[in-house]
Amino acid sequence: MTDDLPMEEYRRAGLEITKGNPELYKSLWSRRDDVTLANPFGPPVRGWEEVSARLDLAASNYREGQDYEFENVSTVVTRELAYTVEIERIRTRVGGSDELTAIAIRATTVFRREDGTWKVTHRHGDPIPSMRPAESVLQS
């Protein structure tokens, strides 16, 4: 059953985001009102219009991505839902920098079967922080 998850296309689309192009990535997303996205570029968003705009914003922060690699931590697939937990590693130019920067992102992606096709319905991706003391999570 995991063979029909669109992971090859999803990873190719992830590389396109790091080149500044969100369109392939956006084509894999559900258009339903309950889609959600949580990434480093603002608070979580819900609904296709907000998710689409946030994906455009994310792509606008990157250029010339390359060397996309992933480490699958876990994949679970049921008839209607699936999720992956992965570490994504890329090199890309971020913001106004001319330097290729290595980035590692921990990402959880939820897929839902819609009309016989897997669609992304949620993604949470953020940079992997270094180990920190427990107190670092406290807000003042």
Backbone as CSV, one residue per row, in Angstrom:
resi,resn,N_x,N_y,N_z,CA_x,CA_y,CA_z,C_x,C_y,C_z
1,MET,0.826,-1.200,0.000,0.000,0.000,0.000,0.864,1.257,0.000
2,THR,2.065,1.192,0.575,2.924,2.377,0.586,3.439,2.708,-0.810
3,ASP,3.381,1.744,-1.717,3.899,1.973,-3.065,3.147,3.059,-3.809
4,ASP,1.867,3.285,-3.464,1.127,4.293,-4.214,1.173,5.680,-3.575
5,LEU,1.852,5.845,-2.430,2.078,7.197,-1.909,2.991,7.920,-2.894
6,PRO,2.705,9.155,-3.218,3.472,9.856,-4.266,4.802,10.431,-3.752
7,MET,5.598,9.621,-3.059,6.788,10.150,-2.391,7.854,10.650,-3.357
8,GLU,8.048,9.979,-4.467,9.055,10.454,-5.420,8.678,11.837,-5.946
9,GLU,7.420,12.000,-6.321,6.957,13.301,-6.810,6.977,14.347,-5.688
10,TYR,6.604,13.931,-4.476,6.593,14.839,-3.333,8.005,15.365,-3.045
11,ARG,8.991,14.498,-3.113,10.381,14.928,-2.871,10.904,15.796,-4.011
12,ARG,10.527,15.475,-5.230,10.912,16.328,-6.366,10.290,17.712,-6.205
13,ALA,9.047,17.750,-5.740,8.365,19.023,-5.498,9.034,19.796,-4.365
14,GLY,9.524,19.084,-3.343,10.249,19.733,-2.255,11.503,20.421,-2.747
15,LEU,12.206,19.793,-3.666,13.391,20.414,-4.254,12.997,21.655,-5.040
16,GLU,11.887,21.598,-5.763,11.429,22.761,-6.535,11.147,23.964,-5.628
17,ILE,10.584,23.708,-4.447,10.347,24.810,-3.489,11.666,25.511,-3.192
18,THR,12.746,24.730,-3.017,14.045,25.338,-2.672,14.703,26.024,-3.863
19,LYS,14.089,25.885,-5.017,14.540,26.628,-6.200,13.665,27.853,-6.432
20,GLY,12.692,28.058,-5.517,11.802,29.212,-5.635,10.516,28.945,-6.392
21,ASN,10.247,27.680,-6.736,9.067,27.334,-7.521,8.098,26.480,-6.689
22,PRO,6.966,27.025,-6.252,6.035,26.265,-5.431,4.977,25.464,-6.211
23,GLU,4.909,25.621,-7.525,3.752,25.104,-8.270,3.618,23.582,-8.241
24,LEU,4.688,22.831,-8.455,4.589,21.366,-8.406,4.171,20.926,-7.013
25,TYR,4.750,21.542,-6.002,4.423,21.210,-4.619,2.947,21.484,-4.336
26,LYS,2.467,22.629,-4.770,1.074,22.993,-4.541,0.113,22.033,-5.258
27,SER,0.541,21.465,-6.367,-0.331,20.551,-7.115,-0.614,19.266,-6.340
28,LEU,0.182,18.969,-5.335,0.015,17.740,-4.557,-0.887,17.914,-3.339
29,TRP,-1.324,19.144,-3.093,-2.109,19.452,-1.904,-3.608,19.329,-2.147
30,SER,-4.318,18.935,-1.089,-5.768,18.963,-1.080,-6.239,20.408,-1.174
31,ARG,-7.387,20.600,-1.740,-7.982,21.937,-1.815,-9.105,22.106,-0.791
32,ARG,-9.235,21.171,0.110,-10.311,21.230,1.104,-10.018,22.276,2.180
33,ASP,-11.070,22.704,2.852,-10.966,23.759,3.863,-10.158,23.361,5.096
34,ASP,-9.954,22.056,5.311,-9.268,21.631,6.532,-7.760,21.412,6.344
35,VAL,-7.195,21.771,5.185,-5.747,21.621,5.009,-5.025,22.597,5.932
36,THR,-3.872,22.165,6.445,-3.110,22.997,7.367,-1.628,22.919,7.040
37,LEU,-0.931,24.000,7.399,0.510,24.077,7.191,1.135,24.816,8.365
38,ALA,2.184,24.232,8.910,2.966,24.883,9.964,4.420,24.857,9.511
39,ASN,4.950,26.050,9.218,6.350,26.140,8.800,6.989,27.344,9.487
40,PRO,8.286,27.574,9.295,8.967,28.648,10.022,8.575,30.062,9.601
41,PHE,7.723,30.214,8.590,7.434,31.534,8.047,6.159,32.158,8.600
42,GLY,5.799,31.794,9.813,4.633,32.378,10.467,3.861,31.330,11.228
43,PRO,2.767,31.754,11.853,1.957,30.797,12.612,1.281,29.801,11.679
44,PRO,0.786,28.695,12.217,0.086,27.720,11.370,-1.082,28.372,10.634
45,VAL,-1.347,27.885,9.422,-2.462,28.387,8.627,-3.389,27.232,8.258
46,ARG,-4.638,27.585,7.961,-5.668,26.591,7.639,-6.456,27.072,6.428
47,GLY,-6.837,26.112,5.581,-7.624,26.421,4.383,-6.700,26.624,3.192
48,TRP,-7.184,26.222,2.018,-6.323,26.224,0.837,-5.771,27.601,0.492
49,GLU,-6.574,28.648,0.576,-6.072,29.976,0.205,-4.895,30.386,1.084
50,GLU,-5.008,30.174,2.393,-3.918,30.544,3.297,-2.699,29.645,3.109
51,VAL,-2.938,28.346,2.940,-1.828,27.411,2.724,-1.107,27.752,1.424
52,SER,-1.853,28.002,0.366,-1.253,28.340,-0.923,-0.386,29.598,-0.807
53,ALA,-0.909,30.619,-0.139,-0.141,31.858,0.034,1.123,31.613,0.851
54,ARG,1.043,30.770,1.880,2.222,30.487,2.712,3.257,29.682,1.930
55,LEU,2.807,28.786,1.054,3.752,28.046,0.208,4.449,28.990,-0.770
56,ASP,3.708,29.959,-1.300,4.334,30.969,-2.165,5.384,31.749,-1.383
57,LEU,5.056,32.136,-0.155,5.999,32.868,0.685,7.244,32.027,0.963
58,ALA,7.038,30.770,1.309,8.178,29.890,1.583,9.099,29.816,0.368
59,ALA,8.526,29.572,-0.799,9.330,29.456,-2.023,10.071,30.749,-2.330
60,SER,9.476,31.891,-1.998,10.120,33.177,-2.295,11.376,33.412,-1.450
61,ASN,11.560,32.622,-0.410,12.734,32.755,0.452,13.923,31.921,-0.012
62,TYR,13.732,31.114,-1.055,14.787,30.205,-1.507,15.101,30.415,-2.983
63,ARG,16.354,30.054,-3.362,16.735,29.992,-4.767,17.850,28.967,-4.962
64,GLU,17.820,28.375,-6.124,18.887,27.485,-6.588,19.158,26.315,-5.658
65,GLY,18.083,25.718,-5.127,18.242,24.557,-4.249,18.860,23.372,-4.971
66,GLN,19.605,22.584,-4.226,20.241,21.395,-4.787,20.554,20.404,-3.679
67,ASP,20.981,19.234,-4.078,21.401,18.188,-3.139,20.314,17.816,-2.146
68,TYR,19.086,17.693,-2.617,17.975,17.326,-1.742,18.135,15.866,-1.338
69,GLU,18.202,15.630,-0.041,18.278,14.274,0.496,17.243,14.150,1.597
70,PHE,16.839,12.947,1.891,15.877,12.745,2.962,16.242,11.483,3.729
71,GLU,15.849,11.485,4.979,15.979,10.312,5.831,14.593,10.017,6.361
72,ASN,14.028,8.898,5.971,12.704,8.537,6.443,12.824,7.952,7.847
73,VAL,12.133,8.564,8.793,12.105,8.081,10.168,10.968,7.085,10.332
74,SER,9.805,7.417,9.733,8.641,6.546,9.851,7.634,6.873,8.754
75,THR,6.960,5.836,8.273,5.832,6.002,7.358,4.733,5.063,7.825
76,VAL,3.530,5.589,7.949,2.367,4.789,8.323,1.289,5.046,7.281
77,VAL,0.697,3.979,6.769,-0.323,4.103,5.731,-1.539,3.278,6.123
78,THR,-2.718,3.906,6.099,-3.980,3.199,6.251,-4.753,3.382,4.942
79,ARG,-5.987,2.945,4.898,-6.760,3.095,3.665,-7.006,4.543,3.290
80,GLU,-7.252,5.397,4.275,-7.652,6.773,4.003,-6.605,7.823,4.356
81,LEU,-5.726,7.512,5.305,-4.712,8.470,5.761,-3.345,7.820,5.780
82,ALA,-2.331,8.663,5.606,-0.946,8.209,5.713,-0.134,9.369,6.260
83,TYR,0.973,9.043,6.904,1.881,10.115,7.311,3.311,9.651,7.204
84,THR,4.183,10.635,7.015,5.617,10.384,7.015,6.270,11.337,8.002
85,VAL,7.320,10.852,8.622,8.189,11.682,9.450,9.565,11.546,8.817
86,GLU,10.132,12.673,8.411,11.405,12.633,7.690,12.317,13.776,8.104
87,ILE,13.581,13.576,7.866,14.570,14.641,7.947,14.940,14.970,6.504
88,GLU,14.745,16.237,6.114,15.073,16.690,4.766,16.337,17.541,4.837
89,ARG,17.277,17.256,3.963,18.521,18.032,3.913,18.683,18.599,2.511
90,ILE,18.950,19.901,2.460,19.123,20.574,1.175,20.211,21.622,1.295
91,ARG,20.674,22.067,0.159,21.514,23.269,0.092,20.790,24.231,-0.820
92,THR,20.655,25.469,-0.368,19.940,26.470,-1.143,20.414,27.858,-0.757
93,ARG,20.101,28.824,-1.562,20.355,30.215,-1.214,19.118,30.721,-0.484
94,VAL,19.313,31.296,0.694,18.200,31.707,1.549,18.155,33.222,1.617
95,GLY,16.961,33.791,1.428,16.794,35.241,1.506,17.677,35.924,0.474
96,GLY,18.400,36.954,0.889,19.264,37.701,-0.019,20.679,37.160,-0.100
97,SER,20.968,36.057,0.569,22.323,35.513,0.595,22.714,34.912,-0.750
98,ASP,23.958,35.122,-1.143,24.482,34.500,-2.354,25.151,33.163,-2.058
99,GLU,25.223,32.808,-0.786,25.886,31.580,-0.368,24.917,30.415,-0.352
100,LEU,25.344,29.260,-0.858,24.550,28.047,-0.694,24.655,27.642,0.775
101,THR,23.527,27.488,1.424,23.487,27.167,2.836,22.862,25.793,3.022
102,ALA,23.477,24.977,3.880,22.914,23.670,4.208,21.801,23.860,5.234
103,ILE,20.666,23.221,4.974,19.515,23.297,5.864,19.033,21.875,6.139
104,ALA,18.720,21.601,7.393,18.095,20.328,7.763,16.739,20.650,8.378
105,ILE,15.707,19.998,7.878,14.334,20.242,8.326,13.738,18.933,8.803
106,ARG,13.093,18.979,9.968,12.309,17.821,10.398,10.891,18.077,9.929
107,ALA,10.333,17.108,9.243,9.044,17.315,8.589,8.103,16.145,8.838
108,THR,6.885,16.475,9.190,5.805,15.501,9.278,4.768,15.904,8.238
109,THR,4.416,14.964,7.388,3.444,15.225,6.327,2.316,14.213,6.440
110,VAL,1.083,14.706,6.391,-0.099,13.850,6.437,-0.745,13.871,5.054
111,PHE,-1.027,12.691,4.542,-1.696,12.527,3.257,-3.097,11.961,3.494
112,ARG,-4.021,12.345,2.621,-5.376,11.805,2.678,-5.739,11.334,1.273
113,ARG,-6.419,10.218,1.209,-6.879,9.726,-0.092,-8.139,10.483,-0.487
114,GLU,-8.077,11.164,-1.632,-9.216,11.925,-2.158,-9.471,11.487,-3.594
115,ASP,-10.624,10.944,-3.829,-10.993,10.479,-5.174,-9.927,9.551,-5.751
116,GLY,-9.413,8.656,-4.909,-8.449,7.652,-5.349,-7.013,8.139,-5.450
117,THR,-6.737,9.380,-5.074,-5.388,9.950,-5.173,-4.955,10.465,-3.807
118,TRP,-3.693,10.263,-3.466,-3.171,10.797,-2.210,-2.903,12.287,-2.364
119,LYS,-3.404,13.064,-1.419,-3.182,14.511,-1.381,-2.617,14.893,-0.022
120,VAL,-1.745,15.889,0.000,-1.218,16.401,1.262,-2.332,17.183,1.946
121,THR,-2.563,16.876,3.206,-3.583,17.592,3.961,-2.984,18.356,5.148
122,HIS,-1.736,18.021,5.508,-1.043,18.758,6.569,0.461,18.551,6.429
123,ARG,1.201,19.596,6.732,2.658,19.493,6.830,3.120,20.393,7.962
124,HIS,4.013,19.839,8.751,4.704,20.626,9.766,6.186,20.421,9.511
125,GLY,6.867,21.496,9.159,8.306,21.427,8.908,9.000,22.569,9.604
126,ASP,10.085,22.247,10.297,10.870,23.301,10.933,12.335,22.906,10.982
127,PRO,13.211,23.907,11.105,14.639,23.605,11.184,14.941,22.781,12.424
128,ILE,15.932,21.927,12.314,16.322,21.107,13.451,17.244,21.927,14.342
129,PRO,16.811,22.179,15.577,17.684,22.936,16.481,18.732,22.017,17.087
130,SER,19.773,22.608,17.593,20.741,21.813,18.332,20.139,21.502,19.696
131,MET,20.727,20.566,20.398,20.247,20.224,21.733,20.342,21.460,22.616
132,ARG,19.303,21.671,23.391,19.258,22.819,24.283,18.812,22.354,25.661
133,PRO,19.108,23.155,26.682,18.619,22.777,28.008,17.102,22.876,28.064
134,ALA,16.497,22.116,28.960,15.042,22.068,29.074,14.448,23.461,29.291
135,GLU,15.126,24.306,30.026,14.626,25.635,30.342,14.486,26.521,29.104
136,SER,15.126,26.149,28.023,15.074,26.998,26.818,13.675,27.062,26.226
137,VAL,12.789,26.150,26.574,11.431,26.187,26.030,10.520,27.113,26.802
138,LEU,10.972,27.595,27.951,10.168,28.512,28.761,10.145,29.891,28.122
139,GLN,8.974,30.496,28.114,8.853,31.850,27.583,8.795,32.829,28.738
140,SER,9.463,33.966,28.586,9.450,34.949,29.676,8.369,35.960,29.486
